[in-house]
Amino acid sequence: MISREILPTFPTCPGVYLMKNAAGRIVYVGKAKHLRRRLASYFQPEHRLPPKVRIMMPKVESIDFLCTATEKEALLLEASLIKKHRPKYNIVLRDDKDYVLFCLSRNHPFPALRLTRKVLRDGSVFFGPFTSALGARETKRVIDRLFPLRKCRDTVFANRTRPCLQYHIGRCLGPCCLPVSEEDYRQVVRRVELFLSGKSDELMAGLHAQMMRLSDALDFEGAARLRDSIRALRETVERQAAVLSDGRDLDVIGVHGNENGAGLAIVFVRQGRIIDGQSFWFADTSVETPEDQTRLTDSFVMQYYTPERFIPARIITAFGSQDPALEDALADMRGGKVGLAKARGDQERRLIDIATANAKAQAIRQRRTTTTPAELARALGMEGEVERIECVDASHIQGEGMRVGMVVFVDGREEKSAYRTYSFPELEGTADDYLALASFVARRLKSGPPWPDLLLIDGGKGQLASVERALTENGTVDIPLAAIAKGESRRAGELGDVIFRPGRKNPLAIRPGSPEMLLLQHVRDTAHRYIISRLRRHKRAAQLSSELDKLPGVGPKTARLLWEHFDSALAMTKAGVEELAALPGLGPKKAEALHAALKSLIKTD
């Protein structure tokens, strides 16, 4: 354990500090306006320290630091280091993917609507975010059907010589080739903006007024089209109750804790209406006091928002923020002023209640289904904690394409960037899972740390013994092992999955349906799905590659052109007619024939 005597060695500048354990692993990252003074707070009498710090400090063996010029720079660096190292005792936002947004480009005379996960400061208008990509795509299909915006990419738009199928079925005005006025097109863009902004009443009124003008001008065909659009919009638009009378954009953050950690929910309010939300869980995080809640929300905000993510002008929480540098950092990312403040007024306080209710629901759900690293270790008869789990599964298709897939979970959550697939061409035709697992061990040891706290094998005692023997033969790294196998029956009341450990003849007595068993089953199922998906992808790519040259109209020149433009044969089959037509030397007619031929590969696969 580190002692107070090292304090004089730390500078007095702003910066970040990195606390490391005996293995050199970063367990906590913090920032400070005055490094020495901040670090001194960790060496107070034990009864004055927060519970989490009392648990952490005995494990800290060294402290590194990085000075910065300002407190805001320290804040940004802290967020970057937390995302990179994911320290155990930090509040780590693991589900930090960017959500789906609708984007309307303003730098093109005929804008197209597209889905994106990045906010670009190029003058485009963004709507969202939406946590469900499936729901966003379904909404886009509705918009494509109701509003005749162009659907093609800018490169295809610039090279078209005649209108595409979308024009002929009435879903595009055809500005790529036809004399469509920019004013008429802007009216359609305006309607899409009203639709995505939730201003359905204004949109309906405008369409109805235009329908009446066309009817008075005896353009009954145009009026009928607008009548059908109005009817379809009434059936499609989901009527959401306005929660802010002034129609502002807000993000609302609520927190609720229990004995196992804290739930946090963020609610997205756009144009005064709730459009979506997302919940998060932070295990072993205490939020008993307003200061605890503020510390959690400040850390969440700094990790959650990035320059590529939509940031509203106001973000509200139950108690505001303790960090004045946080608003400055958010303003730099947004390119405009951002207020991070306590809720004010009845309307905002009701929104906090909604967000807090969602956070409470998340906390209750997690309390019923999660296990801690220490509890998992005890269930497996191991000392310490099981934080990092690597799970492997060997698979093949009738002896061909032998592969071992490895998935990684840290603190119960997927670490997808660490997933790996190992192929073994030398084992083709053997169908030998034991030999494949032994070969995997040699490859895994060669790749080096970080080492898992548990290597879980999808299989029984035979697969476990094979991996254990290979570890003994290939190195001196002590990696705890376990195997998860199907029991004699899966019928209710009878034995299901069982867990084996080295040195034991019988399986461990882990209760079916317990949080520990559920986690191990989830990890195993993830590994199985992962390797099966990789096998199917490999098989399909091999078949498509061999069949590509057999397609009618695909000679050496066309094949070379396709391989230069696409990464794989599978990517070729997913390309649209417009994308193929944009390739040099492929006109619309040949592109349509090639598109049909490529699609036939999928149908015959």
ZIRANOR-V629245 format. One record per backbone hydrogen bond with DSSP energy under -0.5 kcal/mol. NH is the residue of the N-H (numbers start at 1). CO is the residue of the C=O. E is the energy in kcal/mol with one decimal. If there is no record, write none. Layout:
BEGIN
NH	CO	E
NH	CO	E
END
This chain:
BEGIN
2	60	-1.8
6	3	-1.2
7	4	-1.9
9	6	-2.0
10	7	-2.1
15	32	-2.2
16	66	-2.4
17	30	-2.3
18	64	-3.0
19	17	-0.5
19	28	-2.7
20	62	-2.8
21	25	-2.1
24	21	-1.9
27	19	-2.9
28	19	-1.4
30	17	-2.2
32	15	-2.6
35	13	-2.1
36	11	-1.4
38	34	-2.4
39	35	-2.6
40	36	-1.8
41	37	-0.8
41	38	-0.9
42	39	-1.5
43	40	-1.6
44	41	-0.7
48	45	-2.0
49	46	-1.4
54	50	-2.1
55	51	-1.7
56	52	-1.9
57	53	-2.7
58	54	-0.6
59	56	-2.0
60	57	-1.5
61	20	-3.0
61	59	-0.5
62	20	-1.5
64	18	-2.6
66	16	-2.5
68	14	-2.5
74	70	-1.6
75	71	-2.1
76	72	-2.2
77	73	-2.4
78	74	-2.6
79	75	-2.0
80	76	-2.0
81	77	-2.6
82	78	-2.3
83	79	-2.0
84	80	-1.8
85	81	-2.9
86	82	-2.3
89	27	-2.6
90	87	-0.9
92	90	-1.0
93	91	-0.5
94	92	-1.0
96	94	-1.6
100	130	-1.8
101	116	-3.0
102	127	-2.8
103	114	-2.7
104	125	-2.7
105	103	-0.5
105	112	-1.0
111	108	-0.5
113	150	-0.6
114	103	-2.0
116	101	-2.4
119	308	-2.6
120	118	-0.7
122	120	-2.1
125	104	-2.7
127	102	-2.2
129	100	-0.6
130	100	-2.3
133	131	-0.7
136	132	-2.0
137	133	-2.5
138	134	-2.0
139	135	-2.2
140	136	-2.2
141	137	-2.0
142	138	-1.7
143	139	-2.3
144	140	-2.9
145	141	-1.6
146	142	-1.9
147	143	-2.9
149	147	-2.1
157	153	-2.8
158	154	-2.1
159	155	-0.6
159	156	-0.9
160	156	-0.8
160	157	-0.7
167	164	-0.8
168	164	-1.3
169	165	-1.6
170	167	-1.5
171	166	-2.9
172	166	-0.6
173	148	-1.3
177	174	-1.2
178	174	-2.6
180	178	-2.4
185	181	-1.9
186	182	-2.3
187	183	-1.5
188	184	-1.2
189	185	-2.2
190	186	-2.5
191	187	-1.7
192	188	-2.0
193	189	-2.3
194	190	-2.3
195	191	-2.4
196	192	-2.7
197	193	-1.6
198	195	-1.1
199	194	-2.0
200	198	-1.5
203	199	-2.0
204	200	-2.9
205	201	-2.3
206	202	-2.1
207	203	-2.4
208	204	-2.5
209	205	-2.2
210	206	-2.1
211	207	-2.3
212	208	-2.0
213	209	-1.8
214	210	-2.3
215	211	-2.1
216	212	-2.5
217	213	-1.6
218	215	-1.6
219	214	-2.9
220	218	-1.4
223	219	-2.1
224	220	-2.1
225	221	-1.8
226	222	-2.0
227	223	-2.3
228	224	-2.3
229	225	-2.0
230	226	-2.6
231	227	-2.1
232	228	-2.4
233	229	-2.6
234	230	-2.2
235	231	-1.4
236	232	-1.4
237	233	-3.1
239	237	-0.6
240	238	-0.8
243	272	-3.0
244	272	-1.7
247	244	-1.4
250	269	-2.7
251	314	-1.3
252	267	-2.6
253	316	-2.4
254	265	-2.6
256	263	-2.4
258	261	-2.6
261	258	-0.8
262	282	-2.3
263	256	-3.6
264	280	-2.3
265	254	-2.5
266	278	-2.9
267	252	-2.9
268	276	-2.5
269	250	-3.0
269	267	-0.6
270	268	-0.5
270	273	-2.9
272	248	-2.5
273	270	-1.7
274	241	-0.6
275	268	-2.4
275	273	-0.5
276	268	-1.1
278	266	-2.3
280	264	-3.1
282	262	-2.8
283	281	-0.5
284	260	-3.3
285	282	-0.9
286	284	-0.5
293	289	-2.0
294	290	-2.5
295	291	-2.3
296	292	-2.1
297	293	-2.8
298	294	-2.6
299	295	-1.9
300	296	-2.5
301	297	-2.8
302	298	-1.9
303	299	-1.4
304	300	-3.0
305	301	-2.0
309	306	-1.7
315	339	-3.3
316	251	-2.4
317	341	-2.0
324	322	-0.7
326	323	-1.3
327	323	-0.6
328	324	-0.8
329	325	-2.1
330	326	-2.4
331	327	-2.4
332	328	-2.1
333	329	-1.8
334	330	-2.5
335	331	-2.5
336	331	-1.3
339	313	-2.5
340	338	-0.6
341	315	-2.1
341	339	-0.6
343	317	-1.7
348	344	-0.6
349	345	-2.0
350	346	-2.1
351	347	-1.6
352	348	-2.0
353	349	-1.9
354	350	-1.9
355	351	-2.6
356	352	-2.8
357	353	-2.2
358	354	-1.8
359	355	-2.1
360	356	-2.5
361	357	-2.1
362	358	-2.0
363	359	-2.2
364	360	-2.5
365	361	-2.2
366	362	-2.3
367	363	-2.0
368	364	-1.2
369	365	-0.9
370	366	-1.9
376	372	-2.4
377	373	-1.9
378	374	-2.2
379	375	-2.1
380	376	-1.6
381	378	-1.2
382	377	-3.1
386	373	-1.7
387	385	-0.8
389	387	-0.6
389	409	-3.2
390	454	-2.5
391	407	-2.4
392	456	-2.3
393	405	-1.8
395	403	-2.7
397	400	-2.7
398	396	-0.6
400	397	-1.9
403	395	-2.5
404	422	-2.5
405	393	-2.5
406	420	-2.9
407	391	-2.3
409	389	-2.8
410	413	-2.8
411	387	-2.6
412	387	-0.5
413	410	-1.5
415	408	-3.1
416	414	-0.5
418	415	-2.3
419	416	-1.5
420	406	-2.2
422	404	-3.0
423	421	-0.5
424	402	-1.7
427	424	-2.0
428	425	-1.6
429	399	-2.9
430	427	-2.1
431	427	-0.6
433	431	-1.0
436	432	-1.9
437	433	-2.5
438	434	-2.1
439	435	-2.3
440	436	-2.1
441	437	-1.8
442	438	-1.3
443	439	-1.6
444	440	-3.1
445	441	-2.7
446	442	-1.5
447	443	-1.3
448	444	-0.8
448	445	-0.5
453	388	-2.1
454	388	-1.3
455	480	-2.7
456	390	-2.9
456	454	-0.7
457	482	-2.5
458	392	-2.4
459	457	-1.2
459	484	-1.6
464	460	-2.1
465	461	-2.4
466	462	-2.0
467	463	-2.1
468	464	-2.4
469	465	-2.5
470	466	-2.0
471	467	-2.3
472	468	-1.8
473	469	-2.1
474	470	-2.0
475	471	-1.2
479	477	-1.0
480	478	-0.6
482	455	-1.7
483	500	-2.3
484	457	-2.4
485	483	-0.5
485	498	-2.6
489	495	-1.4
494	491	-2.3
498	485	-2.9
500	483	-2.9
504	501	-1.5
508	499	-2.9
510	508	-1.6
511	509	-0.6
514	511	-2.0
518	514	-2.9
519	515	-2.1
520	516	-2.1
521	517	-2.6
522	518	-2.3
523	519	-2.5
524	520	-2.5
525	521	-2.9
526	522	-2.1
527	523	-2.1
528	524	-2.3
529	525	-2.6
530	526	-2.3
531	527	-2.3
532	528	-2.1
533	529	-2.3
534	530	-1.8
535	531	-2.2
536	532	-2.4
537	533	-2.2
538	534	-2.2
539	535	-2.5
540	536	-2.7
541	537	-2.6
542	538	-2.2
543	539	-2.3
544	540	-2.9
545	541	-2.4
546	542	-1.9
547	543	-1.9
548	544	-1.4
549	545	-0.6
550	547	-1.0
551	548	-1.5
554	551	-1.6
555	553	-0.8
559	555	-2.8
560	556	-2.3
561	557	-2.0
562	558	-2.4
563	559	-2.4
564	560	-1.8
565	561	-1.4
566	562	-2.6
572	568	-1.3
573	569	-1.6
574	570	-0.9
575	571	-0.5
575	572	-1.1
580	576	-2.0
581	577	-2.7
582	578	-1.2
583	580	-1.5
586	583	-1.9
587	585	-0.7
591	587	-2.5
592	588	-2.2
593	589	-1.8
594	590	-2.6
595	591	-2.7
596	592	-2.1
597	593	-2.1
598	594	-2.6
599	595	-2.2
600	596	-1.5
601	597	-0.8
601	598	-0.8
602	598	-0.9
603	599	-1.6
604	600	-1.7
605	601	-0.7
605	602	-0.6
END
